[in-house]
Amino acid sequence: IVQAVPEWIKLTPTDFARGVRLARSVRKGMLFGVVDDEGDVTYYSLMREKP
């Protein structure tokens, strides 16, 4: 699952956790695509770690 986010948006840890939980529930990975002012995208992959 990919969520595109403009770089000026401030995401909270809850926003990240929500996306990761959604991806995990459908057995997919979660990518956040941060889009800058020039339209370039940088991708970040997040995974849930259990202690």
C-alpha positions as CSV (number, residue, x, y, z in Angstrom):
1,I,0.0,0.0,0.0
2,V,1.4,3.4,-0.9
3,Q,0.3,6.7,0.8
4,A,1.4,9.8,-1.0
5,V,2.0,12.8,1.4
6,P,3.2,16.3,0.6
7,E,6.4,17.1,2.4
8,W,4.8,20.1,4.2
9,I,2.2,17.8,6.0
10,K,3.2,16.9,9.5
11,L,2.3,13.3,10.3
12,T,1.9,12.0,13.9
13,P,3.2,8.6,15.1
14,T,-0.5,7.6,15.1
15,D,-0.8,8.3,11.4
16,F,2.1,6.0,10.7
17,A,0.8,3.3,13.0
18,R,-2.6,3.4,11.4
19,G,-1.1,2.9,7.9
20,V,1.1,0.1,9.0
21,R,-1.8,-1.7,10.8
22,L,-4.0,-1.4,7.7
23,A,-1.3,-2.8,5.5
24,R,-0.6,-5.7,7.9
25,S,-4.3,-6.5,8.1
26,V,-4.4,-7.2,4.3
27,R,-0.9,-8.8,4.3
28,K,0.8,-6.0,2.4
29,G,3.7,-3.7,3.0
30,M,3.3,0.0,3.7
31,L,5.1,2.7,1.8
32,F,4.9,6.4,2.4
33,G,5.7,8.5,-0.6
34,V,6.8,12.0,0.4
35,V,6.3,14.4,-2.5
36,D,8.4,17.6,-2.6
37,D,7.7,20.9,-4.3
38,E,9.3,19.8,-7.5
39,G,7.2,16.7,-7.7
40,D,10.0,14.3,-6.8
41,V,8.9,11.4,-4.6
42,T,11.0,9.8,-1.8
43,Y,9.6,6.5,-0.5
44,Y,9.8,5.3,3.1
45,S,8.9,1.7,4.1
46,L,7.7,1.0,7.6
47,M,7.2,-2.3,9.3
48,R,5.7,-3.3,12.6
49,E,8.1,-4.9,15.1
50,K,6.9,-7.0,18.0
51,P,9.0,-7.0,21.2
